[in-house]
Amino acid sequence: MLNSNDKLREWLTNFVVPTEEDDNDFHITKRKIENKLNKHYYPNDENVDNLIVVGSVGRNTHTKKTSDHDVLFILGSDIKDRLDDNKGSAQSQILQEVKNVVKTSYPSTKLRADGQVVSFDLTKKGTIELIPVFRRSDDKFDFPNTKSGGSWEITNPLPEIQKATELANDYSEFQNIARLIRSWRTYSGIKLKGIVIDSILSKYFSENNISTFQTLENQFFEIMFYIGKIKEDGFTMIGRQSETYTNEDMTFISEARRLSDRYNNVYNDDDKINLYVEMFGKNFPGYEAAESEEFVENRFEMGIKYSLEMSAKVSSNGIRKTPLSKYFNFRYKLPGKNQKLEFEITNANILPKSVKFYWKVRNIEDKEKKHDERGQIVKSSSDNKSIHVEHSNFSGNHFVEVYAVDEGIVIGRGHVTVPIDTINGREL
């Protein structure tokens, strides 16, 4: 029987790592663009490799769902000299010129030349963002920026690609973990740049001794715990120790901390799979959805900005309220029936006042009551909308999730597990 680590590997292989077929559309288009541009700009030497794939695809840390494919095309210095001698913005001129050359191969495709790139949609999915560049003597590249009247900016992707290749050779799980983090980011709607992911991993692997006997699952959550401890807001760029990059939104740190804490407090494969469903979605292998179960990603757009903290109190016959955390401390399960559970978002004050709360209660494991399984998402109906009350009914592991929704977007999410055993559970 496959355990949770095997399921994580299965998810990675079948849903995350791109296959040759996934990337085929991009590679065919890339070759066609390179041949066209080489023929125009290098008519006497058309076979020279003047195109460099950069970004996540260039570092080979991209996923099946990668949408942006960044490529640089190297132009000769004589082109730059000619443009600088012309009147008007040299930067706008080179973007338009490159766009028009590519356009002859894609007459029915809408090409856009704006900012720093020439972009257009691939046939199946995603876009190509083509950047004309000029190689400098230090192996960095000048690229055009049309904003604010036009200027030449500098990019330095070669050390990133080289370092990512070294990491992949030295650490067998580097690319896999980079892709798992991207998969979590994409599903959750968290704003986290691919370059920041790879830079954090580069720093982690340089600072830690990695055991070859660790499972993928353990390595992944060790890194999530590492991310959750990050204090700085500037990240040393992968392959470039003297340069830093700042991520606009730091929510990913608190979310990584919350999820790694949850992992450290689950004790069986079923609970781990529930955690993976929260991170990656309903298609995670091994998760059996209830017949009427709803999934938040099917109702709202995902765009997590806040980590919601939840507390729960348990009372029997209205006598006293015991924090659910005490049951976890003793590894006890709730005894079940006739218990009232009150869930509260303890940091609701960080959210916009316009937010609406939706709750989901999922009960699992009680095979005799499959027809009673729940999983619907309901809007908060209490006067204090950050509080939700439930009453225990039957055995099995339960979990409760809350979603903070603002203008149709899930901006916050919280989760708590509720273990119930009507036979062996006990009160505190």
DRENKEZA-557710 format. One record per residue (C-alpha): residue number from 0; residue in one letter; x negated, y negated, z negated. Coordinates in nm, 3 decimals. Example, Ala and Ser with C-alpha at 12.3 -4.5 7.8 and 13.67 -1.06 7.14 Angstrom:
<atoms>
<0, a, <-1.230, 0.450, -0.780>>
<1, s, <-1.367, 0.106, -0.714>>
</atoms>
This chain:
<atoms>
<0, m, <0.000, 0.000, 0.000>>
<1, l, <-0.135, -0.341, 0.094>>
<2, n, <-0.216, -0.572, -0.196>>
<3, s, <-0.191, -0.953, -0.198>>
<4, n, <-0.547, -0.993, -0.068>>
<5, d, <-0.468, -0.762, 0.224>>
<6, k, <-0.154, -0.966, 0.293>>
<7, l, <-0.356, -1.288, 0.292>>
<8, r, <-0.597, -1.134, 0.542>>
<9, e, <-0.301, -1.020, 0.754>>
<10, w, <-0.155, -1.373, 0.748>>
<11, l, <-0.490, -1.517, 0.849>>
<12, t, <-0.538, -1.274, 1.136>>
<13, n, <-0.186, -1.283, 1.280>>
<14, f, <-0.071, -1.638, 1.211>>
<15, v, <-0.375, -1.861, 1.162>>
<16, v, <-0.687, -1.760, 1.356>>
<17, p, <-0.650, -1.861, 1.723>>
<18, t, <-0.687, -1.590, 1.985>>
<19, e, <-0.846, -1.627, 2.327>>
<20, e, <-0.495, -1.654, 2.469>>
<21, d, <-0.413, -1.940, 2.226>>
<22, d, <-0.714, -2.139, 2.346>>
<23, n, <-0.695, -2.037, 2.711>>
<24, d, <-0.486, -2.336, 2.827>>
<25, f, <-0.735, -2.576, 2.670>>
<26, h, <-1.043, -2.405, 2.817>>
<27, i, <-0.896, -2.391, 3.168>>
<28, t, <-0.804, -2.761, 3.152>>
<29, k, <-1.140, -2.853, 3.002>>
<30, r, <-1.330, -2.685, 3.286>>
<31, k, <-1.109, -2.854, 3.545>>
<32, i, <-1.168, -3.198, 3.387>>
<33, e, <-1.543, -3.144, 3.360>>
<34, n, <-1.570, -3.033, 3.722>>
<35, k, <-1.370, -3.335, 3.839>>
<36, l, <-1.571, -3.586, 3.636>>
<37, n, <-1.903, -3.424, 3.728>>
<38, k, <-1.812, -3.439, 4.097>>
<39, h, <-1.731, -3.810, 4.064>>
<40, y, <-2.013, -3.927, 3.839>>
<41, y, <-2.284, -3.669, 3.918>>
<42, p, <-2.227, -3.579, 4.286>>
<43, n, <-2.581, -3.449, 4.327>>
<44, d, <-2.580, -3.236, 4.015>>
<45, e, <-2.226, -3.115, 3.956>>
<46, n, <-2.320, -2.811, 3.743>>
<47, v, <-2.477, -3.003, 3.455>>
<48, d, <-2.295, -2.955, 3.124>>
<49, n, <-2.182, -3.308, 3.042>>
<50, l, <-1.878, -3.227, 2.830>>
<51, i, <-1.894, -3.159, 2.455>>
<52, v, <-1.604, -3.017, 2.254>>
<53, v, <-1.594, -3.188, 1.914>>
<54, g, <-1.356, -3.207, 1.617>>
<55, s, <-1.217, -2.891, 1.456>>
<56, v, <-1.225, -2.703, 1.787>>
<57, g, <-1.592, -2.793, 1.837>>
<58, r, <-1.671, -2.678, 1.482>>
<59, n, <-1.460, -2.363, 1.540>>
<60, t, <-1.250, -2.423, 1.229>>
<61, h, <-0.923, -2.490, 1.412>>
<62, t, <-0.603, -2.285, 1.385>>
<63, k, <-0.333, -2.157, 1.616>>
<64, k, <-0.135, -2.475, 1.549>>
<65, t, <-0.415, -2.716, 1.638>>
<66, s, <-0.263, -2.990, 1.851>>
<67, d, <-0.551, -3.231, 1.922>>
<68, h, <-0.847, -3.115, 2.129>>
<69, d, <-1.125, -3.376, 2.124>>
<70, v, <-1.385, -3.377, 2.401>>
<71, l, <-1.668, -3.613, 2.492>>
<72, f, <-1.782, -3.667, 2.849>>
<73, i, <-2.136, -3.804, 2.878>>
<74, l, <-2.185, -4.080, 3.132>>
<75, g, <-2.515, -4.215, 3.259>>
<76, s, <-2.660, -4.540, 3.123>>
<77, d, <-2.630, -4.696, 3.469>>
<78, i, <-2.249, -4.681, 3.435>>
<79, k, <-2.266, -4.870, 3.107>>
<80, d, <-2.498, -5.132, 3.257>>
<81, r, <-2.261, -5.180, 3.549>>
<82, l, <-1.963, -5.225, 3.316>>
<83, d, <-2.145, -5.468, 3.087>>
<84, d, <-2.228, -5.685, 3.390>>
<85, n, <-1.862, -5.704, 3.492>>
<86, k, <-1.619, -5.966, 3.374>>
<87, g, <-1.354, -5.859, 3.122>>
<88, s, <-1.359, -5.579, 2.870>>
<89, a, <-1.610, -5.310, 2.963>>
<90, q, <-1.442, -5.075, 2.720>>
<91, s, <-1.099, -5.105, 2.883>>
<92, q, <-1.255, -5.070, 3.227>>
<93, i, <-1.429, -4.740, 3.153>>
<94, l, <-1.117, -4.588, 2.997>>
<95, q, <-0.907, -4.687, 3.298>>
<96, e, <-1.174, -4.568, 3.539>>
<97, v, <-1.202, -4.225, 3.375>>
<98, k, <-0.823, -4.197, 3.353>>
<99, n, <-0.788, -4.266, 3.725>>
<100, v, <-1.050, -4.003, 3.811>>
<101, v, <-0.873, -3.738, 3.602>>
<102, k, <-0.535, -3.847, 3.737>>
<103, t, <-0.619, -3.720, 4.084>>
<104, s, <-0.621, -3.367, 3.942>>
<105, y, <-0.303, -3.421, 3.740>>
<106, p, <-0.083, -3.650, 3.953>>
<107, s, <0.241, -3.549, 3.778>>
<108, t, <0.101, -3.569, 3.424>>
<109, k, <0.134, -3.883, 3.215>>
<110, l, <-0.214, -3.995, 3.112>>
<111, r, <-0.268, -4.257, 2.843>>
<112, a, <-0.577, -4.475, 2.805>>
<113, d, <-0.563, -4.656, 2.475>>
<114, g, <-0.794, -4.741, 2.189>>
<115, q, <-1.090, -4.506, 2.236>>
<116, v, <-0.948, -4.216, 2.435>>
<117, v, <-0.785, -4.095, 2.753>>
<118, s, <-0.518, -3.851, 2.637>>
<119, f, <-0.269, -3.620, 2.804>>
<120, d, <-0.060, -3.317, 2.716>>
<121, l, <-0.173, -2.964, 2.784>>
<122, t, <0.057, -2.735, 2.981>>
<123, k, <0.164, -2.520, 2.683>>
<124, k, <0.092, -2.706, 2.359>>
<125, g, <-0.121, -2.984, 2.222>>
<126, t, <-0.312, -3.267, 2.380>>
<127, i, <-0.661, -3.336, 2.507>>
<128, e, <-0.824, -3.656, 2.388>>
<129, l, <-1.108, -3.736, 2.626>>
<130, i, <-1.368, -3.989, 2.517>>
<131, p, <-1.623, -4.124, 2.765>>
<132, v, <-1.957, -4.168, 2.586>>
<133, f, <-2.315, -4.276, 2.648>>
<134, r, <-2.603, -4.088, 2.486>>
<135, r, <-2.836, -4.294, 2.272>>
<136, s, <-3.207, -4.230, 2.213>>
<137, d, <-3.125, -4.088, 1.863>>
<138, d, <-2.880, -3.832, 2.012>>
<139, k, <-2.582, -4.023, 1.883>>
<140, f, <-2.327, -4.159, 2.130>>
<141, d, <-2.175, -4.496, 2.209>>
<142, f, <-1.803, -4.484, 2.280>>
<143, p, <-1.556, -4.756, 2.382>>
<144, n, <-1.314, -4.923, 2.144>>
<145, t, <-1.068, -5.146, 2.328>>
<146, k, <-0.923, -5.307, 2.015>>
<147, s, <-1.002, -5.666, 1.908>>
<148, g, <-1.144, -5.762, 2.243>>
<149, g, <-1.354, -5.450, 2.288>>
<150, s, <-1.673, -5.313, 2.132>>
<151, w, <-1.908, -5.016, 2.147>>
<152, e, <-1.883, -4.785, 1.846>>
<153, i, <-2.112, -4.496, 1.746>>
<154, t, <-2.021, -4.130, 1.695>>
<155, n, <-2.251, -3.851, 1.581>>
<156, p, <-2.082, -3.511, 1.620>>
<157, l, <-2.381, -3.288, 1.703>>
<158, p, <-2.504, -3.244, 1.341>>
<159, e, <-2.144, -3.156, 1.238>>
<160, i, <-2.127, -2.881, 1.501>>
<161, q, <-2.473, -2.750, 1.414>>
<162, k, <-2.400, -2.738, 1.040>>
<163, a, <-2.063, -2.569, 1.092>>
<164, t, <-2.236, -2.304, 1.306>>
<165, e, <-2.498, -2.247, 1.034>>
<166, l, <-2.230, -2.213, 0.766>>
<167, a, <-2.037, -1.963, 0.977>>
<168, n, <-2.356, -1.757, 1.022>>
<169, d, <-2.448, -1.771, 0.652>>
<170, y, <-2.104, -1.729, 0.495>>
<171, s, <-1.863, -1.485, 0.652>>
<172, e, <-1.553, -1.652, 0.506>>
<173, f, <-1.638, -2.018, 0.584>>
<174, q, <-1.424, -2.040, 0.896>>
<175, n, <-1.144, -1.831, 0.743>>
<176, i, <-1.114, -2.051, 0.436>>
<177, a, <-1.135, -2.368, 0.647>>
<178, r, <-0.843, -2.233, 0.847>>
<179, l, <-0.641, -2.128, 0.543>>
<180, i, <-0.671, -2.479, 0.400>>
<181, r, <-0.557, -2.622, 0.733>>
<182, s, <-0.262, -2.380, 0.738>>
<183, w, <-0.159, -2.492, 0.388>>
<184, r, <-0.202, -2.858, 0.485>>
<185, t, <0.008, -2.821, 0.801>>
<186, y, <0.293, -2.639, 0.628>>
<187, s, <0.299, -2.876, 0.331>>
<188, g, <0.270, -3.191, 0.539>>
<189, i, <-0.024, -3.305, 0.326>>
<190, k, <-0.244, -3.571, 0.485>>
<191, l, <-0.591, -3.417, 0.494>>
<192, k, <-0.839, -3.464, 0.778>>
<193, g, <-1.009, -3.159, 0.926>>
<194, i, <-1.348, -3.330, 0.892>>
<195, v, <-1.282, -3.374, 0.518>>
<196, i, <-1.192, -3.005, 0.480>>
<197, d, <-1.511, -2.893, 0.651>>
<198, s, <-1.721, -3.148, 0.462>>
<199, i, <-1.584, -3.032, 0.124>>
<200, l, <-1.656, -2.670, 0.217>>
<201, s, <-2.009, -2.759, 0.329>>
<202, k, <-2.073, -2.919, -0.011>>
<203, y, <-1.916, -2.627, -0.197>>
<204, f, <-2.123, -2.362, -0.021>>
<205, s, <-2.442, -2.563, -0.075>>
<206, e, <-2.375, -2.590, -0.450>>
<207, n, <-2.254, -2.238, -0.533>>
<208, n, <-2.388, -1.886, -0.515>>
<209, i, <-2.132, -1.687, -0.321>>
<210, s, <-2.094, -1.319, -0.406>>
<211, t, <-2.051, -1.090, -0.108>>
<212, f, <-1.825, -0.874, -0.326>>
<213, q, <-1.562, -1.141, -0.376>>
<214, t, <-1.229, -1.095, -0.203>>
<215, l, <-1.103, -1.353, 0.042>>
<216, e, <-0.827, -1.435, -0.206>>
<217, n, <-1.068, -1.503, -0.492>>
<218, q, <-1.297, -1.716, -0.278>>
<219, f, <-1.004, -1.916, -0.144>>
<220, f, <-0.872, -2.004, -0.488>>
<221, e, <-1.217, -2.073, -0.630>>
<222, i, <-1.247, -2.336, -0.359>>
<223, m, <-0.896, -2.467, -0.426>>
<224, f, <-0.997, -2.501, -0.793>>
<225, y, <-1.315, -2.682, -0.680>>
<226, i, <-1.107, -2.920, -0.468>>
<227, g, <-0.875, -2.979, -0.764>>
<228, k, <-1.170, -3.109, -0.969>>
<229, i, <-1.285, -3.367, -0.712>>
<230, k, <-1.323, -3.712, -0.865>>
<231, e, <-1.477, -3.917, -0.585>>
<232, d, <-1.283, -4.062, -0.293>>
<233, g, <-1.571, -4.051, -0.045>>
<234, f, <-1.687, -3.720, 0.103>>
<235, t, <-2.036, -3.654, 0.235>>
<236, m, <-1.994, -3.570, 0.601>>
<237, i, <-2.072, -3.217, 0.710>>
<238, g, <-2.422, -3.215, 0.862>>
<239, r, <-2.477, -3.584, 0.778>>
<240, q, <-2.594, -3.637, 0.421>>
<241, s, <-2.627, -4.015, 0.457>>
<242, e, <-2.269, -4.074, 0.574>>
<243, t, <-1.938, -4.048, 0.389>>
<244, y, <-1.576, -4.025, 0.495>>
<245, t, <-1.272, -4.137, 0.299>>
<246, n, <-0.939, -3.957, 0.322>>
<247, e, <-0.645, -4.201, 0.320>>
<248, d, <-0.431, -3.990, 0.085>>
<249, m, <-0.571, -3.802, -0.214>>
<250, t, <-0.259, -3.596, -0.292>>
<251, f, <-0.435, -3.283, -0.170>>
<252, i, <-0.653, -3.287, -0.484>>
<253, s, <-0.368, -3.271, -0.734>>
<254, e, <-0.184, -3.017, -0.517>>
<255, a, <-0.495, -2.795, -0.498>>
<256, r, <-0.527, -2.817, -0.876>>
<257, r, <-0.160, -2.730, -0.929>>
<258, l, <-0.175, -2.429, -0.696>>
<259, s, <-0.505, -2.295, -0.831>>
<260, d, <-0.365, -2.321, -1.185>>
<261, r, <-0.063, -2.121, -1.073>>
<262, y, <-0.286, -1.855, -0.917>>
<263, n, <-0.479, -1.821, -1.244>>
<264, n, <-0.152, -1.759, -1.428>>
<265, v, <0.002, -1.491, -1.210>>
<266, y, <-0.060, -1.128, -1.291>>
<267, n, <0.091, -0.919, -1.013>>
<268, d, <0.099, -0.907, -0.635>>
<269, d, <0.464, -1.007, -0.606>>
<270, d, <0.401, -1.334, -0.790>>
<271, k, <0.097, -1.399, -0.570>>
<272, i, <0.304, -1.344, -0.257>>
<273, n, <0.563, -1.591, -0.390>>
<274, l, <0.279, -1.839, -0.432>>
<275, y, <0.167, -1.781, -0.074>>
<276, v, <0.521, -1.837, 0.051>>
<277, e, <0.515, -2.174, -0.124>>
<278, m, <0.181, -2.253, 0.042>>
<279, f, <0.230, -2.110, 0.389>>
<280, g, <0.602, -2.058, 0.445>>
<281, k, <0.861, -1.786, 0.477>>
<282, n, <0.671, -1.586, 0.742>>
<283, f, <0.404, -1.476, 0.495>>
<284, p, <0.372, -1.094, 0.509>>
<285, g, <0.543, -0.897, 0.234>>
<286, y, <0.801, -1.156, 0.136>>
<287, e, <1.159, -1.026, 0.152>>
<288, a, <1.403, -1.311, 0.189>>
<289, a, <1.751, -1.282, 0.044>>
<290, e, <2.036, -1.272, 0.292>>
<291, s, <2.153, -1.622, 0.206>>
<292, e, <1.813, -1.767, 0.116>>
<293, e, <1.731, -2.112, 0.249>>
<294, f, <1.388, -2.257, 0.317>>
<295, v, <1.312, -2.622, 0.269>>
<296, e, <1.111, -2.655, 0.590>>
<297, n, <1.426, -2.564, 0.785>>
<298, r, <1.625, -2.848, 0.630>>
<299, f, <1.374, -3.132, 0.598>>
<300, e, <1.050, -3.258, 0.742>>
<301, m, <0.750, -3.180, 0.522>>
<302, g, <0.527, -3.466, 0.407>>
<303, i, <0.398, -3.396, 0.055>>
<304, k, <0.262, -3.705, -0.123>>
<305, y, <0.328, -3.615, -0.487>>
<306, s, <0.259, -3.311, -0.707>>
<307, l, <0.561, -3.260, -0.928>>
<308, e, <0.507, -3.126, -1.278>>
<309, m, <0.786, -2.917, -1.430>>
<310, s, <0.865, -2.807, -1.782>>
<311, a, <1.131, -2.561, -1.892>>
<312, k, <1.302, -2.495, -2.224>>
<313, v, <1.490, -2.181, -2.322>>
<314, s, <1.779, -2.165, -2.567>>
<315, s, <2.000, -1.879, -2.684>>
<316, n, <2.361, -1.956, -2.777>>
<317, g, <2.263, -2.320, -2.810>>
<318, i, <2.058, -2.254, -3.125>>
<319, r, <1.714, -2.384, -3.038>>
<320, k, <1.499, -2.478, -2.743>>
<321, t, <1.169, -2.296, -2.689>>
<322, p, <0.922, -2.412, -2.423>>
<323, l, <0.892, -2.153, -2.147>>
<324, s, <0.515, -2.203, -2.163>>
<325, k, <0.512, -2.016, -2.496>>
<326, y, <0.636, -1.704, -2.322>>
<327, f, <0.349, -1.732, -2.077>>
<328, n, <0.099, -1.781, -2.358>>
<329, f, <0.208, -1.449, -2.514>>
<330, r, <0.276, -1.287, -2.176>>
<331, y, <0.632, -1.214, -2.288>>
<332, k, <0.937, -1.199, -2.064>>
<333, l, <1.271, -1.354, -2.146>>
<334, p, <1.529, -1.110, -2.281>>
<335, g, <1.781, -1.210, -2.019>>
<336, k, <2.150, -1.268, -2.063>>
<337, n, <2.314, -1.548, -2.261>>
<338, q, <2.017, -1.778, -2.229>>
<339, k, <2.021, -2.134, -2.109>>
<340, l, <1.722, -2.270, -1.919>>
<341, e, <1.669, -2.642, -1.879>>
<342, f, <1.417, -2.749, -1.616>>
<343, e, <1.280, -3.101, -1.601>>
<344, i, <1.045, -3.292, -1.373>>
<345, t, <0.814, -3.450, -1.627>>
<346, n, <0.647, -3.696, -1.392>>
<347, a, <0.955, -3.812, -1.197>>
<348, n, <0.858, -4.171, -1.276>>
<349, i, <0.587, -4.162, -1.008>>
<350, l, <0.847, -4.118, -0.733>>
<351, p, <1.035, -4.388, -0.541>>
<352, k, <1.372, -4.474, -0.694>>
<353, s, <1.544, -4.383, -0.367>>
<354, v, <1.438, -4.018, -0.392>>
<355, k, <1.692, -3.734, -0.405>>
<356, f, <1.626, -3.402, -0.578>>
<357, y, <1.711, -3.058, -0.442>>
<358, w, <1.675, -2.735, -0.640>>
<359, k, <1.625, -2.374, -0.541>>
<360, v, <1.659, -2.073, -0.771>>
<361, r, <1.536, -1.741, -0.637>>
<362, n, <1.582, -1.415, -0.825>>
<363, i, <1.408, -1.101, -0.708>>
<364, e, <1.315, -0.744, -0.809>>
<365, d, <1.649, -0.625, -0.950>>
<366, k, <1.718, -0.363, -0.685>>
<367, e, <2.061, -0.275, -0.821>>
<368, k, <2.194, -0.627, -0.771>>
<369, k, <2.068, -0.712, -0.425>>
<370, h, <2.408, -0.861, -0.342>>
<371, d, <2.359, -1.112, -0.625>>
<372, e, <2.030, -1.246, -0.496>>
<373, r, <2.012, -1.621, -0.468>>
<374, g, <1.796, -1.867, -0.285>>
<375, q, <2.021, -2.152, -0.173>>
<376, i, <1.895, -2.509, -0.188>>
<377, v, <2.136, -2.738, -0.372>>
<378, k, <2.136, -3.110, -0.431>>
<379, s, <2.106, -3.220, -0.794>>
<380, s, <2.449, -3.284, -0.944>>
<381, s, <2.356, -3.384, -1.301>>
<382, d, <2.361, -3.740, -1.429>>
<383, n, <1.989, -3.712, -1.494>>
<384, k, <1.888, -3.589, -1.152>>
<385, s, <1.538, -3.485, -1.264>>
<386, i, <1.692, -3.216, -1.490>>
<387, h, <1.847, -2.889, -1.376>>
<388, v, <2.024, -2.632, -1.596>>
<389, e, <2.057, -2.260, -1.527>>
<390, h, <2.189, -1.960, -1.721>>
<391, s, <2.014, -1.622, -1.708>>
<392, n, <2.210, -1.336, -1.559>>
<393, f, <1.998, -1.030, -1.485>>
<394, s, <1.645, -0.888, -1.486>>
<395, g, <1.366, -0.958, -1.247>>
<396, n, <1.116, -1.225, -1.164>>
<397, h, <1.276, -1.560, -1.084>>
<398, f, <1.130, -1.881, -0.962>>
<399, v, <1.271, -2.231, -0.955>>
<400, e, <1.156, -2.495, -0.709>>
<401, v, <1.241, -2.861, -0.691>>
<402, y, <1.202, -3.084, -0.387>>
<403, a, <1.189, -3.462, -0.393>>
<404, v, <1.337, -3.586, -0.066>>
<405, d, <1.315, -3.942, 0.060>>
<406, e, <1.463, -4.043, 0.397>>
<407, g, <1.480, -3.681, 0.508>>
<408, i, <1.119, -3.600, 0.420>>
<409, v, <1.003, -3.374, 0.135>>
<410, i, <0.751, -3.596, -0.042>>
<411, g, <0.715, -3.391, -0.362>>
<412, r, <0.743, -3.029, -0.467>>
<413, g, <0.732, -2.841, -0.797>>
<414, h, <0.752, -2.474, -0.890>>
<415, v, <0.791, -2.267, -1.206>>
<416, t, <0.811, -1.889, -1.248>>
<417, v, <1.071, -1.740, -1.485>>
<418, p, <1.012, -1.373, -1.579>>
<419, i, <1.323, -1.197, -1.718>>
<420, d, <1.349, -0.842, -1.853>>
<421, t, <1.683, -0.746, -2.009>>
<422, i, <1.533, -0.426, -2.156>>
<423, n, <1.185, -0.517, -2.277>>
<424, g, <1.210, -0.897, -2.297>>
<425, r, <1.204, -1.068, -2.634>>
<426, e, <1.288, -1.399, -2.790>>
<427, l, <1.041, -1.635, -2.955>>
</atoms>
